[in-house]
Amino acid sequence: GVGVQGGNIKQAANSGTDYFIIGRSIIGSKDPLKAAKTLQHQLVRVNITD
């Protein structure tokens, strides 16, 4: 998993992962929308999504 589970999005992407386990990082956040947007921004930065 990425985020609260200790994984790093960039490292996971560079390893060729197909899926990012990020639900706990979003649901456990005080601001789930902000957490989701932050994770999305990180994915864009490593060129996973646009």
mmCIF file as Biopython writes it, N, C-alpha, C and O atoms, coordinates in Angstrom:
data_model
#
loop_
_atom_site.group_PDB
_atom_site.id
_atom_site.type_symbol
_atom_site.label_atom_id
_atom_site.label_alt_id
_atom_site.label_comp_id
_atom_site.label_asym_id
_atom_site.label_entity_id
_atom_site.label_seq_id
_atom_site.pdbx_PDB_ins_code
_atom_site.Cartn_x
_atom_site.Cartn_y
_atom_site.Cartn_z
_atom_site.occupancy
_atom_site.B_iso_or_equiv
_atom_site.auth_seq_id
_atom_site.auth_asym_id
_atom_site.pdbx_PDB_model_num
ATOM 1   N N  . GLY A ? 1  ? 0.806   -1.191 0.000   1.0 0.0 1  A 1 
ATOM 2   C CA . GLY A ? 1  ? 0.000   0.000  0.000   1.0 0.0 1  A 1 
ATOM 3   C C  . GLY A ? 1  ? 0.849   1.254  0.000   1.0 0.0 1  A 1 
ATOM 4   O O  . GLY A ? 1  ? 2.017   1.238  0.386   1.0 0.0 1  A 1 
ATOM 5   N N  . VAL A ? 2  ? 0.249   2.316  -0.432  1.0 0.0 2  A 1 
ATOM 6   C CA . VAL A ? 2  ? 0.901   3.614  -0.523  1.0 0.0 2  A 1 
ATOM 7   C C  . VAL A ? 2  ? 0.336   4.526  0.551   1.0 0.0 2  A 1 
ATOM 8   O O  . VAL A ? 2  ? -0.811  4.361  0.965   1.0 0.0 2  A 1 
ATOM 9   N N  . GLY A ? 3  ? 1.119   5.475  1.001   1.0 0.0 3  A 1 
ATOM 10  C CA . GLY A ? 3  ? 0.645   6.457  1.989   1.0 0.0 3  A 1 
ATOM 11  C C  . GLY A ? 3  ? 0.814   5.945  3.400   1.0 0.0 3  A 1 
ATOM 12  O O  . GLY A ? 3  ? 1.933   5.674  3.836   1.0 0.0 3  A 1 
ATOM 13  N N  . VAL A ? 4  ? -0.300  5.808  4.128   1.0 0.0 4  A 1 
ATOM 14  C CA . VAL A ? 4  ? -0.214  5.409  5.534   1.0 0.0 4  A 1 
ATOM 15  C C  . VAL A ? 4  ? 0.353   4.010  5.712   1.0 0.0 4  A 1 
ATOM 16  O O  . VAL A ? 4  ? 0.815   3.668  6.801   1.0 0.0 4  A 1 
ATOM 17  N N  . GLN A ? 5  ? 0.326   3.203  4.675   1.0 0.0 5  A 1 
ATOM 18  C CA . GLN A ? 5  ? 0.902   1.857  4.773   1.0 0.0 5  A 1 
ATOM 19  C C  . GLN A ? 5  ? 2.407   1.879  4.515   1.0 0.0 5  A 1 
ATOM 20  O O  . GLN A ? 5  ? 3.068   0.844  4.604   1.0 0.0 5  A 1 
ATOM 21  N N  . GLY A ? 6  ? 2.947   3.053  4.196   1.0 0.0 6  A 1 
ATOM 22  C CA . GLY A ? 6  ? 4.387   3.197  4.090   1.0 0.0 6  A 1 
ATOM 23  C C  . GLY A ? 6  ? 4.957   3.172  2.690   1.0 0.0 6  A 1 
ATOM 24  O O  . GLY A ? 6  ? 6.146   3.437  2.510   1.0 0.0 6  A 1 
ATOM 25  N N  . GLY A ? 7  ? 4.143   2.863  1.689   1.0 0.0 7  A 1 
ATOM 26  C CA . GLY A ? 7  ? 4.641   2.812  0.322   1.0 0.0 7  A 1 
ATOM 27  C C  . GLY A ? 7  ? 4.816   4.195  -0.285  1.0 0.0 7  A 1 
ATOM 28  O O  . GLY A ? 7  ? 4.247   5.174  0.199   1.0 0.0 7  A 1 
ATOM 29  N N  . ASN A ? 8  ? 5.591   4.266  -1.325  1.0 0.0 8  A 1 
ATOM 30  C CA . ASN A ? 8  ? 5.882   5.507  -2.022  1.0 0.0 8  A 1 
ATOM 31  C C  . ASN A ? 8  ? 5.348   5.396  -3.449  1.0 0.0 8  A 1 
ATOM 32  O O  . ASN A ? 8  ? 5.673   4.447  -4.162  1.0 0.0 8  A 1 
ATOM 33  N N  . ILE A ? 9  ? 4.530   6.363  -3.866  1.0 0.0 9  A 1 
ATOM 34  C CA . ILE A ? 9  ? 3.913   6.303  -5.193  1.0 0.0 9  A 1 
ATOM 35  C C  . ILE A ? 9  ? 4.968   6.237  -6.295  1.0 0.0 9  A 1 
ATOM 36  O O  . ILE A ? 9  ? 4.847   5.431  -7.218  1.0 0.0 9  A 1 
ATOM 37  N N  . LYS A ? 10 ? 5.980   7.059  -6.211  1.0 0.0 10 A 1 
ATOM 38  C CA . LYS A ? 10 ? 7.005   7.088  -7.264  1.0 0.0 10 A 1 
ATOM 39  C C  . LYS A ? 10 ? 7.731   5.750  -7.359  1.0 0.0 10 A 1 
ATOM 40  O O  . LYS A ? 10 ? 7.938   5.231  -8.456  1.0 0.0 10 A 1 
ATOM 41  N N  . GLN A ? 11 ? 8.114   5.197  -6.223  1.0 0.0 11 A 1 
ATOM 42  C CA . GLN A ? 11 ? 8.803   3.906  -6.235  1.0 0.0 11 A 1 
ATOM 43  C C  . GLN A ? 11 ? 7.895   2.803  -6.780  1.0 0.0 11 A 1 
ATOM 44  O O  . GLN A ? 11 ? 8.334   1.954  -7.556  1.0 0.0 11 A 1 
ATOM 45  N N  . ALA A ? 12 ? 6.636   2.825  -6.370  1.0 0.0 12 A 1 
ATOM 46  C CA . ALA A ? 12 ? 5.693   1.817  -6.851  1.0 0.0 12 A 1 
ATOM 47  C C  . ALA A ? 12 ? 5.500   1.937  -8.364  1.0 0.0 12 A 1 
ATOM 48  O O  . ALA A ? 12 ? 5.471   0.931  -9.072  1.0 0.0 12 A 1 
ATOM 49  N N  . ALA A ? 13 ? 5.368   3.168  -8.851  1.0 0.0 13 A 1 
ATOM 50  C CA . ALA A ? 13 ? 5.190   3.389  -10.290 1.0 0.0 13 A 1 
ATOM 51  C C  . ALA A ? 13 ? 6.415   2.925  -11.064 1.0 0.0 13 A 1 
ATOM 52  O O  . ALA A ? 13 ? 6.289   2.294  -12.113 1.0 0.0 13 A 1 
ATOM 53  N N  . ASN A ? 14 ? 7.590   3.234  -10.552 1.0 0.0 14 A 1 
ATOM 54  C CA . ASN A ? 14 ? 8.820   2.834  -11.225 1.0 0.0 14 A 1 
ATOM 55  C C  . ASN A ? 14 ? 9.024   1.326  -11.205 1.0 0.0 14 A 1 
ATOM 56  O O  . ASN A ? 14 ? 9.766   0.781  -12.023 1.0 0.0 14 A 1 
ATOM 57  N N  . SER A ? 15 ? 8.365   0.658  -10.274 1.0 0.0 15 A 1 
ATOM 58  C CA . SER A ? 15 ? 8.454   -0.805 -10.191 1.0 0.0 15 A 1 
ATOM 59  C C  . SER A ? 15 ? 7.481   -1.488 -11.139 1.0 0.0 15 A 1 
ATOM 60  O O  . SER A ? 15 ? 7.497   -2.710 -11.286 1.0 0.0 15 A 1 
ATOM 61  N N  . GLY A ? 16 ? 6.625   -0.681 -11.787 1.0 0.0 16 A 1 
ATOM 62  C CA . GLY A ? 16 ? 5.698   -1.237 -12.762 1.0 0.0 16 A 1 
ATOM 63  C C  . GLY A ? 16 ? 4.378   -1.711 -12.190 1.0 0.0 16 A 1 
ATOM 64  O O  . GLY A ? 16 ? 3.694   -2.524 -12.812 1.0 0.0 16 A 1 
ATOM 65  N N  . THR A ? 17 ? 4.010   -1.225 -11.033 1.0 0.0 17 A 1 
ATOM 66  C CA . THR A ? 17 ? 2.745   -1.651 -10.426 1.0 0.0 17 A 1 
ATOM 67  C C  . THR A ? 17 ? 1.556   -1.295 -11.313 1.0 0.0 17 A 1 
ATOM 68  O O  . THR A ? 17 ? 1.584   -0.297 -12.034 1.0 0.0 17 A 1 
ATOM 69  N N  . ASP A ? 18 ? 0.538   -2.099 -11.255 1.0 0.0 18 A 1 
ATOM 70  C CA . ASP A ? 18 ? -0.690  -1.841 -12.012 1.0 0.0 18 A 1 
ATOM 71  C C  . ASP A ? 18 ? -1.743  -1.135 -11.165 1.0 0.0 18 A 1 
ATOM 72  O O  . ASP A ? 18 ? -2.612  -0.449 -11.704 1.0 0.0 18 A 1 
ATOM 73  N N  . TYR A ? 19 ? -1.674  -1.296 -9.850  1.0 0.0 19 A 1 
ATOM 74  C CA . TYR A ? 19 ? -2.672  -0.742 -8.947  1.0 0.0 19 A 1 
ATOM 75  C C  . TYR A ? 19 ? -1.987  -0.112 -7.740  1.0 0.0 19 A 1 
ATOM 76  O O  . TYR A ? 19 ? -0.951  -0.589 -7.278  1.0 0.0 19 A 1 
ATOM 77  N N  . PHE A ? 20 ? -2.575  0.955  -7.244  1.0 0.0 20 A 1 
ATOM 78  C CA . PHE A ? 20 ? -2.084  1.611  -6.041  1.0 0.0 20 A 1 
ATOM 79  C C  . PHE A ? 20 ? -3.139  1.436  -4.953  1.0 0.0 20 A 1 
ATOM 80  O O  . PHE A ? 20 ? -4.298  1.806  -5.141  1.0 0.0 20 A 1 
ATOM 81  N N  . ILE A ? 21 ? -2.743  0.880  -3.835  1.0 0.0 21 A 1 
ATOM 82  C CA . ILE A ? 21 ? -3.657  0.683  -2.716  1.0 0.0 21 A 1 
ATOM 83  C C  . ILE A ? 21 ? -3.590  1.946  -1.857  1.0 0.0 21 A 1 
ATOM 84  O O  . ILE A ? 21 ? -2.635  2.144  -1.106  1.0 0.0 21 A 1 
ATOM 85  N N  . ILE A ? 22 ? -4.622  2.805  -1.975  1.0 0.0 22 A 1 
ATOM 86  C CA . ILE A ? 22 ? -4.580  4.115  -1.324  1.0 0.0 22 A 1 
ATOM 87  C C  . ILE A ? 22 ? -5.829  4.417  -0.492  1.0 0.0 22 A 1 
ATOM 88  O O  . ILE A ? 22 ? -5.947  5.504  0.073   1.0 0.0 22 A 1 
ATOM 89  N N  . GLY A ? 23 ? -6.750  3.475  -0.414  1.0 0.0 23 A 1 
ATOM 90  C CA . GLY A ? 23 ? -8.016  3.722  0.273   1.0 0.0 23 A 1 
ATOM 91  C C  . GLY A ? 23 ? -7.869  4.158  1.714   1.0 0.0 23 A 1 
ATOM 92  O O  . GLY A ? 23 ? -8.548  5.088  2.148   1.0 0.0 23 A 1 
ATOM 93  N N  . ARG A ? 24 ? -7.002  3.512  2.461   1.0 0.0 24 A 1 
ATOM 94  C CA . ARG A ? 24 ? -6.823  3.844  3.880   1.0 0.0 24 A 1 
ATOM 95  C C  . ARG A ? 24 ? -6.288  5.259  4.047   1.0 0.0 24 A 1 
ATOM 96  O O  . ARG A ? 24 ? -6.638  5.952  5.002   1.0 0.0 24 A 1 
ATOM 97  N N  . SER A ? 25 ? -5.438  5.684  3.118   1.0 0.0 25 A 1 
ATOM 98  C CA . SER A ? 25 ? -4.899  7.049  3.183   1.0 0.0 25 A 1 
ATOM 99  C C  . SER A ? 25 ? -5.999  8.084  2.993   1.0 0.0 25 A 1 
ATOM 100 O O  . SER A ? 25 ? -5.932  9.174  3.561   1.0 0.0 25 A 1 
ATOM 101 N N  . ILE A ? 26 ? -7.000  7.752  2.206   1.0 0.0 26 A 1 
ATOM 102 C CA . ILE A ? 26 ? -8.100  8.684  1.951   1.0 0.0 26 A 1 
ATOM 103 C C  . ILE A ? 26 ? -9.138  8.605  3.068   1.0 0.0 26 A 1 
ATOM 104 O O  . ILE A ? 26 ? -9.498  9.624  3.658   1.0 0.0 26 A 1 
ATOM 105 N N  . ILE A ? 27 ? -9.612  7.413  3.353   1.0 0.0 27 A 1 
ATOM 106 C CA . ILE A ? 27 ? -10.689 7.231  4.331   1.0 0.0 27 A 1 
ATOM 107 C C  . ILE A ? 27 ? -10.250 7.621  5.741   1.0 0.0 27 A 1 
ATOM 108 O O  . ILE A ? 27 ? -11.050 8.155  6.509   1.0 0.0 27 A 1 
ATOM 109 N N  . GLY A ? 28 ? -9.001  7.363  6.087   1.0 0.0 28 A 1 
ATOM 110 C CA . GLY A ? 28 ? -8.508  7.676  7.425   1.0 0.0 28 A 1 
ATOM 111 C C  . GLY A ? 28 ? -8.093  9.119  7.606   1.0 0.0 28 A 1 
ATOM 112 O O  . GLY A ? 28 ? -7.699  9.517  8.703   1.0 0.0 28 A 1 
ATOM 113 N N  . SER A ? 29 ? -8.174  9.900  6.563   1.0 0.0 29 A 1 
ATOM 114 C CA . SER A ? 29 ? -7.754  11.290 6.616   1.0 0.0 29 A 1 
ATOM 115 C C  . SER A ? 29 ? -8.827  12.166 7.255   1.0 0.0 29 A 1 
ATOM 116 O O  . SER A ? 29 ? -10.018 11.871 7.164   1.0 0.0 29 A 1 
ATOM 117 N N  . LYS A ? 30 ? -8.390  13.251 7.905   1.0 0.0 30 A 1 
ATOM 118 C CA . LYS A ? 30 ? -9.343  14.225 8.435   1.0 0.0 30 A 1 
ATOM 119 C C  . LYS A ? 30 ? -10.049 14.950 7.305   1.0 0.0 30 A 1 
ATOM 120 O O  . LYS A ? 30 ? -11.171 15.430 7.472   1.0 0.0 30 A 1 
ATOM 121 N N  . ASP A ? 31 ? -9.391  15.032 6.145   1.0 0.0 31 A 1 
ATOM 122 C CA . ASP A ? 31 ? -9.964  15.700 4.971   1.0 0.0 31 A 1 
ATOM 123 C C  . ASP A ? 31 ? -9.799  14.765 3.774   1.0 0.0 31 A 1 
ATOM 124 O O  . ASP A ? 31 ? -8.839  14.896 3.015   1.0 0.0 31 A 1 
ATOM 125 N N  . PRO A ? 32 ? -10.733 13.815 3.599   1.0 0.0 32 A 1 
ATOM 126 C CA . PRO A ? 32 ? -10.603 12.818 2.534   1.0 0.0 32 A 1 
ATOM 127 C C  . PRO A ? 32 ? -10.480 13.418 1.131   1.0 0.0 32 A 1 
ATOM 128 O O  . PRO A ? 32 ? -9.728  12.898 0.306   1.0 0.0 32 A 1 
ATOM 129 N N  . LEU A ? 33 ? -11.195 14.488 0.852   1.0 0.0 33 A 1 
ATOM 130 C CA . LEU A ? 33 ? -11.102 15.104 -0.467  1.0 0.0 33 A 1 
ATOM 131 C C  . LEU A ? 33 ? -9.697  15.644 -0.721  1.0 0.0 33 A 1 
ATOM 132 O O  . LEU A ? 33 ? -9.132  15.448 -1.798  1.0 0.0 33 A 1 
ATOM 133 N N  . LYS A ? 34 ? -9.149  16.313 0.263   1.0 0.0 34 A 1 
ATOM 134 C CA . LYS A ? 34 ? -7.784  16.840 0.125   1.0 0.0 34 A 1 
ATOM 135 C C  . LYS A ? 34 ? -6.780  15.696 -0.039  1.0 0.0 34 A 1 
ATOM 136 O O  . LYS A ? 34 ? -5.859  15.788 -0.851  1.0 0.0 34 A 1 
ATOM 137 N N  . ALA A ? 35 ? -6.956  14.632 0.722   1.0 0.0 35 A 1 
ATOM 138 C CA . ALA A ? 35 ? -6.056  13.481 0.623   1.0 0.0 35 A 1 
ATOM 139 C C  . ALA A ? 35 ? -6.128  12.866 -0.770  1.0 0.0 35 A 1 
ATOM 140 O O  . ALA A ? 35 ? -5.098  12.518 -1.348  1.0 0.0 35 A 1 
ATOM 141 N N  . ALA A ? 36 ? -7.335  12.731 -1.312  1.0 0.0 36 A 1 
ATOM 142 C CA . ALA A ? 36 ? -7.500  12.164 -2.649  1.0 0.0 36 A 1 
ATOM 143 C C  . ALA A ? 36 ? -6.848  13.058 -3.694  1.0 0.0 36 A 1 
ATOM 144 O O  . ALA A ? 36 ? -6.184  12.566 -4.606  1.0 0.0 36 A 1 
ATOM 145 N N  . LYS A ? 37 ? -7.034  14.357 -3.565  1.0 0.0 37 A 1 
ATOM 146 C CA . LYS A ? 37 ? -6.422  15.289 -4.522  1.0 0.0 37 A 1 
ATOM 147 C C  . LYS A ? 37 ? -4.905  15.270 -4.424  1.0 0.0 37 A 1 
ATOM 148 O O  . LYS A ? 37 ? -4.219  15.356 -5.442  1.0 0.0 37 A 1 
ATOM 149 N N  . THR A ? 38 ? -4.380  15.161 -3.225  1.0 0.0 38 A 1 
ATOM 150 C CA . THR A ? 38 ? -2.927  15.090 -3.040  1.0 0.0 38 A 1 
ATOM 151 C C  . THR A ? 38 ? -2.364  13.837 -3.701  1.0 0.0 38 A 1 
ATOM 152 O O  . THR A ? 38 ? -1.347  13.896 -4.392  1.0 0.0 38 A 1 
ATOM 153 N N  . LEU A ? 39 ? -3.026  12.706 -3.487  1.0 0.0 39 A 1 
ATOM 154 C CA . LEU A ? 39 ? -2.571  11.465 -4.105  1.0 0.0 39 A 1 
ATOM 155 C C  . LEU A ? 39 ? -2.682  11.536 -5.624  1.0 0.0 39 A 1 
ATOM 156 O O  . LEU A ? 39 ? -1.802  11.052 -6.336  1.0 0.0 39 A 1 
ATOM 157 N N  . GLN A ? 40 ? -3.761  12.138 -6.123  1.0 0.0 40 A 1 
ATOM 158 C CA . GLN A ? 40 ? -3.912  12.306 -7.566  1.0 0.0 40 A 1 
ATOM 159 C C  . GLN A ? 40 ? -2.779  13.163 -8.116  1.0 0.0 40 A 1 
ATOM 160 O O  . GLN A ? 40 ? -2.207  12.845 -9.159  1.0 0.0 40 A 1 
ATOM 161 N N  . HIS A ? 41 ? -2.459  14.238 -7.425  1.0 0.0 41 A 1 
ATOM 162 C CA . HIS A ? 41 ? -1.364  15.115 -7.856  1.0 0.0 41 A 1 
ATOM 163 C C  . HIS A ? 41 ? -0.040  14.340 -7.904  1.0 0.0 41 A 1 
ATOM 164 O O  . HIS A ? 41 ? 0.749   14.510 -8.834  1.0 0.0 41 A 1 
ATOM 165 N N  . GLN A ? 42 ? 0.194   13.505 -6.919  1.0 0.0 42 A 1 
ATOM 166 C CA . GLN A ? 42 ? 1.416   12.700 -6.900  1.0 0.0 42 A 1 
ATOM 167 C C  . GLN A ? 42 ? 1.454   11.738 -8.087  1.0 0.0 42 A 1 
ATOM 168 O O  . GLN A ? 42 ? 2.510   11.520 -8.681  1.0 0.0 42 A 1 
ATOM 169 N N  . LEU A ? 43 ? 0.299   11.165 -8.428  1.0 0.0 43 A 1 
ATOM 170 C CA . LEU A ? 43 ? 0.234   10.254 -9.572  1.0 0.0 43 A 1 
ATOM 171 C C  . LEU A ? 43 ? 0.510   10.998 -10.877 1.0 0.0 43 A 1 
ATOM 172 O O  . LEU A ? 43 ? 1.191   10.479 -11.762 1.0 0.0 43 A 1 
ATOM 173 N N  . VAL A ? 44 ? -0.017  12.206 -10.991 1.0 0.0 44 A 1 
ATOM 174 C CA . VAL A ? 44 ? 0.228   13.009 -12.185 1.0 0.0 44 A 1 
ATOM 175 C C  . VAL A ? 44 ? 1.718   13.325 -12.288 1.0 0.0 44 A 1 
ATOM 176 O O  . VAL A ? 44 ? 2.288   13.280 -13.378 1.0 0.0 44 A 1 
ATOM 177 N N  . ARG A ? 45 ? 2.343   13.640 -11.168 1.0 0.0 45 A 1 
ATOM 178 C CA . ARG A ? 45 ? 3.766   13.985 -11.170 1.0 0.0 45 A 1 
ATOM 179 C C  . ARG A ? 45 ? 4.639   12.831 -11.646 1.0 0.0 45 A 1 
ATOM 180 O O  . ARG A ? 45 ? 5.700   13.062 -12.226 1.0 0.0 45 A 1 
ATOM 181 N N  . VAL A ? 46 ? 4.214   11.605 -11.413 1.0 0.0 46 A 1 
ATOM 182 C CA . VAL A ? 46 ? 4.989   10.456 -11.894 1.0 0.0 46 A 1 
ATOM 183 C C  . VAL A ? 46 ? 4.416   9.924  -13.198 1.0 0.0 46 A 1 
ATOM 184 O O  . VAL A ? 46 ? 4.751   8.829  -13.647 1.0 0.0 46 A 1 
ATOM 185 N N  . ASN A ? 47 ? 3.519   10.751 -13.810 1.0 0.0 47 A 1 
ATOM 186 C CA . ASN A ? 47 ? 2.986   10.485 -15.149 1.0 0.0 47 A 1 
ATOM 187 C C  . ASN A ? 47 ? 2.135   9.222  -15.215 1.0 0.0 47 A 1 
ATOM 188 O O  . ASN A ? 47 ? 2.220   8.471  -16.187 1.0 0.0 47 A 1 
ATOM 189 N N  . ILE A ? 48 ? 1.323   8.983  -14.200 1.0 0.0 48 A 1 
ATOM 190 C CA . ILE A ? 48 ? 0.442   7.818  -14.173 1.0 0.0 48 A 1 
ATOM 191 C C  . ILE A ? 48 ? -0.920  8.165  -14.748 1.0 0.0 48 A 1 
ATOM 192 O O  . ILE A ? 48 ? -1.540  7.337  -15.416 1.0 0.0 48 A 1 
ATOM 193 N N  . THR A ? 49 ? -1.387  9.365  -14.500 1.0 0.0 49 A 1 
ATOM 194 C CA . THR A ? 49 ? -2.711  9.784  -14.949 1.0 0.0 49 A 1 
ATOM 195 C C  . THR A ? 49 ? -2.657  11.250 -15.326 1.0 0.0 49 A 1 
ATOM 196 O O  . THR A ? 49 ? -1.656  11.917 -15.065 1.0 0.0 49 A 1 
ATOM 197 N N  . ASP A ? 50 ? -3.700  11.756 -15.928 1.0 0.0 50 A 1 
ATOM 198 C CA . ASP A ? 50 ? -3.733  13.191 -16.232 1.0 0.0 50 A 1 
ATOM 199 C C  . ASP A ? 50 ? -5.034  13.793 -15.781 1.0 0.0 50 A 1 
ATOM 200 O O  . ASP A ? 50 ? -5.251  14.993 -15.950 1.0 0.0 50 A 1 
#
